[in-house]
Amino acid sequence: MKLLRWGAILALVLVMQTHGSMADGWKFLFNGENLDGWNIAGDQEWKVEEGIIHVKATGKQMGWLIAEGTYSDFVLQARFQWTSGNSGIQIRSRLEGDKMIGYQCNLDPSRPTATGTLLEENDRGLIMETKVKAEDVFKKDQWNTYEISAIGDHILIYVNGIKMVDVKDPKGAKQGLIALQMAPGEGGAMQWSDIRILEIPNQQDWVSLFNGQDLTHWKSVADATWTVEDGVIHGKSKGGGYGWLVSDKEYTDFHFSTRFKMAKGNSGIQFRSWLVESEGMVHGFQADLASGSDWINGHLYDQSEKGVTAKPSFDASRIIDWEGWNTYEITAMGPKVELFINGKKTVEHSDPTRLKGIFAFQIHAGDTMETFWDDIRIIPFE
């Protein structure tokens, strides 16, 4: 980490190279130890304690923590805890003197519709205000997730898996800095963790796998009932055996995201899998999920094949709201597979033999249970 003068930062980023390749998957911008790879601008206080970035609004000027390099098309994810004050995430931005110019994804739960609103700082101002109130999405004194997609003209903002802004803006910058912001103000404070970015090639955008109305492009297999109620997929045990909701298309390389709710039971998301009609069973990789378990959640399981394949290093059940909605992400690129629950990475695994297959949602055999699935979406890299 370097503390730089205003003019030096712009010169630094202009010489940085663009990043990575899709085969690398997600890149963590914060290493969990220190501020290497970041530069401080302004006079707010930024430090790392116990693997978390802390910022306090101690100064009288706007302050930023700026990631080195510039980025064009990407999905950006970060987890945050808010104490107070006006914060946000700059994307596709540039620093001129003491002014940050460019997109700001706002974050201030003290104001009803500030969090998740898209601005263009020090330029056009408000681009789109969210219609979702902070009180309906923000979790006080808990970790929250902030997701930003910038792909071509398309900007998407999600907070805790809820869509806040969805806008096409052809006038905005297409490349620039990423920075965390802290505005001046007594008592302002934030915490940040798990900051990661997935660069997107060829402006491949999100595709919805669920239309919110019916089960088009999905089919029910074996012993479960699947319906759409109030715009949400509802899966329910029927006779005590396994049940599946299976996609009608195979996928190779992708980033997948969905919201889920499950008070009790054993479930999961099949991917790079295949259906054996004669068995009424799906075989292949599963992003595992089970309430009441301290070892299943976030596992990579090989259903009807090898069993447990990769385990988290922590108890992922503790980051799941068993009475509310959560997010599950799956990224598969070449042999590399990564799983995330509520913004936190659970496992990474490599398997060069398992490179393509269907998706399916599972109802496990045994006790009666039900699951709810919503906002099922994918960026296919093919």
N, C-alpha and C positions, 0 to 999 in steps of 0.2 A: 504494500500500500504506500502511496505517495501523497503528500499534501502539496498541491500545485497552485501556482498563481493562475489567475483567470486566463490570461493570454496563452499560457503554456499548454493548457488542456486541449484547446482546439488544434494546436500544432501537433500534439501527440497523437490524437485520434486520426488525423489526416494521413498519417504514415502507417497506421495499423492495417494489416491485411484482413480481408474477409475470411470467414471461418469455415473449418470442418468439412465433413462430408456426411451424407445421409447414413452411411454405414456406422458412423459414430453414435447415432441415436442422440439421446439427451446430453447436453453439456451443462454441468453445474457451474454457475457463475460465482457462487459462494462456496468456498472449500470447507466451511464449518470450523475453521481454526483461526483465521486472521483475515485481513482485508487485502491480501495479495490479489491483484487483478482488478482493483478498484482505485479510484482517485477521489479525494474529498475536495469539494468546492463550496465556498461560503464559510460561515463561522458557527454552524451547529456542531454538536459533539457526537461523533460516531465511534463506536468501539465494539469489540467482540468479547462476550462473556459466556462461558459454558456452551459454546457452539452456536450462539445466537447473536445477530447484529442488533445492537441497541443504538437508538438515536434520541437525543434530548434537544429540545428547542432552547438552547442556552444563548443563542446570538440574536442580533437584531436584523440580520439579513436572511434571505432565503438560503437554504443549504441543500446540497445534493451529494449523494454517493454515486459516482459515475463508473459504470463498467467499462473496462478498456475495450476499444474496438468499436466498430459500427455494424449494424444489422439491418437487413432488408425485410425479408419475408420469414415469419417465425410464429411459433406459439411460445409464449412466456408464462411460466408458472411461478408463484411465490406464496409462501405461507406468512401470515402476519398476525400480530396481536396489537391492538390499539389501546393506548391509555387515554390520550386526548390530543387535540390539535389537528391541524390541516396538513395532510400528507398526500402522496400520490406517486405514480410511476410514470416517468417520462419515456416515450419511445420515439424512434425516428426523429430525434431532436438534435440541436446543435447549441453550443454555448458561445455567446458573443459578449465579451466583456463580463459583466456581472448578470447577464440575462440568459436564461434558458429559453430557447425558442423551439416550439414543436408540440407534438401531441402529449397531453397529460391525461392519464387515466386517474380520475380523482378518488380520494379516500378521506372521508371525514364523516364518521357516523353520527356526529353531533348535529348534522344538518340532514333533513329528511331525504333529499334526493341528490346529495353530493356524491356519495360513494357509488362508483360505477359510471358516473357521468364522464363524457369525453369532451375535453377542451383542446384548443390550440393555444398554448401558453405564449403570451407576448406577441400574438398575431391575430387570428380571427376570433379568438375567444371561444364561446360555447359552440361546439359542433353538434352534439346531441345530449340532451338531458335524459337520464334514466327515469322511467315511470315507477320503478320498484323502490319502495321506501326502505331505508336502512334498517328500521326496526323489524322488517319482515325477512331480512336476510342475514344481518350481522349477529354474531355470537359474542356477547360481552364476556371479557376475561377468559376467552378461549382462543385457540388457534383458528384462523379463518384462511380460506384460499382465494387468491386473486389470479385469474387467467385472462391473458390478452392474446388475441390472434390478430396479426397484421399480415395480410396476404393480398398483394396487389392493392386495389382500392378498398378492400374489405377489412373493416375493423370490428372485432367482436370483443366484448368484455363480459366475463362471468365472475360473480362473487359467490363463493360456497355453492358452485354448480348451478346457480340461477343466472339466466341471461339478463344482463343489465342494459347493454347497448348492442345494436346490430346495424351498421351503417356502411354505405358505399360513399367514399369521399375521394373523388379523382383529383381534387385540388391539393391534397396533403402531400407532405414529403414521403418519399418511398424508401429512404435509408437514413440512418442516423444513430445517435447515442441511445443507450438505455441507462436510466438513472432513477434512484430512489430519492424522493423529495421530502424535506421537512420545512414547513413554513415557520416563521417566528411566532411566538406566542407563549405566554407563561404556562408552564406545566405540560407543554406539548411533548409527547413521547411515543415511540413506536418500537416494536421488535419485529425482526425479519428472519426467516429461515427458509431452507429448501428452495433456493432461487435457481431455476433451471430454464434452459431454452432449447427448443427443437427447431432448427432451421429447415425451411420448406423449399424444395426445389420446384421450379417451373410454375410457381403460383398455384399449386394444387390446393384446392380449398376444401372446406368441410362439406360432407354429404350426409344428409339425415337418413338413418336406417329405419325410422319409425315416423309415420305421418300424423300421429296423435289422434287418429280416428278409428283405424282398424288394423288388422294384422296382415295387410298386403306385404308380400315378400318374406313372410314367415309362415311356418306350418307347425302344428302341434303334433308331437310324437309321444306315444305310450301313455303313461298313467298320470296325467295332470290336466287341469282345465285352465285355459288361457283366454282372457277377455280384455277388452279395452273399456275402462271406466273413468270418466272425467279426464280424458286425455292421457291416461296412464295405463301401462300394461300390468294386468293383475294375474299372477300365476298362483294356482292353488292345488294342493294335493287332492286326488280323487279316490284312488283305491289303495293307497299305501305303497305303490311301486314307484320306480323312477318315472319322471316326466320331463319333456324337453320342448322348448320353442326354438325351432331351427331356421336359420337363414337360408334363402334360396340361392345364395351366391357364395363362391369361394373368394378368399382374399389372400394375397401374398404378403407384401410389406405395407404397413399402415400404422397410424396412430388412432386409437379408438377410445371413446369416452362415453360413460353413461352415469345416470343417477340411479340409486337403489334405496329401497327401504325394506327392512326385514326384521321383525321383532323377535322371531324365533325360527329355528330350523337350520338346515344345511343346504347350501345352494352354491352357485358359482357361474362363471361365464366361460363357456368353451370357445376356443379359437384355434386356428390351424388344426381343426378337427375333422372327423368324418362320421357319417351316420351308417350304422349297420342295421338295415331295415329288418332283417330276420330276427335280431335280438331286441329291437326297439331301444337300442342303446347308442349313445354317442361316444366315440373314442377320441382321445387326443388331449391336447393341453387344456387345462382349466385354471382360470384365476379364481382361487378358492375363497369360500365365504361361509361362516357358520357362527351363529349366535351361541353364547355360552361356552365358547371354546377359546383357550389361550394359545392354541398352536396351529389352527387351521387357517385363520384369516391372513390373506396376503400371500399364501403359499402358491407356488406353481405346482399343480398336480397333473399327472398324466392319467386321465380317466380311462379305466378298463385296459390300461397298458402297464406302465412301470410304477404307478403310484406317486408318492411324494418325490418331487424332482428338485425343488429349491425352497429353502425356508428363510423367513425374515430373521434378522438378528435381534428383534424386539417383539413384544406382544402387541400385534396390530389390532387386537380386539379393543384396546384402550383408546384408539383414535377413531372408533366408529360410534356414531350416535344410533343406538339400537331402537330408539323410538322415533327418529327423524330420518331425513334424507342425507345421503352420502354420495361421494363420487368414486368411481373405479375407472382407472385408465390402464390401457394395455398398449404398449408400443412394440412392434415387431419389425425388425429390419435385418434382412439376411438371417443369419443364425442367431442374432441377438434378440432377446426378449426382456422387457422391463415392465414391472407392475407397480402401480401407485394407488394408494387409498387415501382419499382426502388430502391429496397433494404430497403425501409422503411416500418415498420409494420403499417398497417392501422386498423385492427380489430382482436380481438380474441373472440371466442364464443364457448359455449359448448351446445350440443344437443344430448342426448343419444338415440333419436328416429330416427335420420337421419344418417345412418352409411354406406350406400352403394349406388352406382348409376353410371350413365353414365356421360361423358363429352359432352358439346355442346357449340359451338360459336353462338352468337346471332346477328341477324340484327333486330333492333327494328322496330315496325310498325310506320308509319308516314313519316317524311321527307326522301327524297332520301339520301342515305349515302353509304359509303364503308369502309371496314376494311381490314387490312393486318395482317397475322399471320405467324410466322416463328419459327423454332427451338423449336418445341413442344416436351417436354420430361418429363419423370416421373421416379421416384424411387418407385416402388410398394412394400409395406411392407406386402406381403402375399404369 
